[in-house]
Amino acid sequence: MSQQKPDYVDEADIDESLDELPAEADVEETVANLEANGFDVVVVDTAEDALAELQSLIPAGASVMNGHSTTLEEIGFVEYLSEGDHEWESLPDEIWSIDDDAERLAARRESQTADYFLGGVNAIAKTGELVAADRSGSRIGAYPFAAGNVVIVSGVNKIVPTLSDALDRLETVAYPLENERAKEAYGVESAIAKQLIFRQELEEGRTTVVLVRDRFGY
């Protein structure tokens, strides 16, 4: 079952044609092209399976950070990182316990080099590229190089035919939804201020994409 979406989803005007669940053949082609571009790929059926996969991927003792990701929230990872029974170092808990603004910002920057950095993307081209954007860059900053290992979790609804379609999805699906979320959560509008096209992973085993056969995130 797809996750129940918050009320702000109804406030956003999105291109629903770029948020449809793809055919299995399209998922398989996407996986093949992601792997050809150097990404490790795991495909799972449910949110529970995705969380179990993350639990198995991250070794005990690792420092773990996540950028904001609705998908990670929906599969239960954010709660598990903070409150679950694991042996990881939870960097978000450490960061948000810091009272001083400058010290907290410095810790956020340092957390980009975590052993494992988890997050989402806004679109996946069937041709094997990942597209993501942030207002601050605190999520996508770790993806290209800084983090030791990167784990991207995404619903298959973010798969679109081409890189051009992926960039369109960022503008016409992800941004309107994130903008409504930001207004509700923070009282400010979002912005596509910093954008990443992740075309290839050149370090073997560094970046894993976990695809969930359902609609998650945006």
Secondary structure, DSSP 4 states (H G I P E B T S, - for coil): -PPPPPGGGGG----GGGSSPPPHHHHHHHHHHHHHTT-EEEEESSHHHHHHHHHHHSPTT-EEEE---HHHHHTTHHHHHHHSS--SEEHHHHHTT---HHHHHHHHHHGGG-SEEEE--SEEETTS-EEEEESSSTTTTIIIIISSEEEEEEEGGGEESSHHHHHHHIIIIIHHHHHHHHHHHHSS-----EEEEE----STTSEEEEEESS----
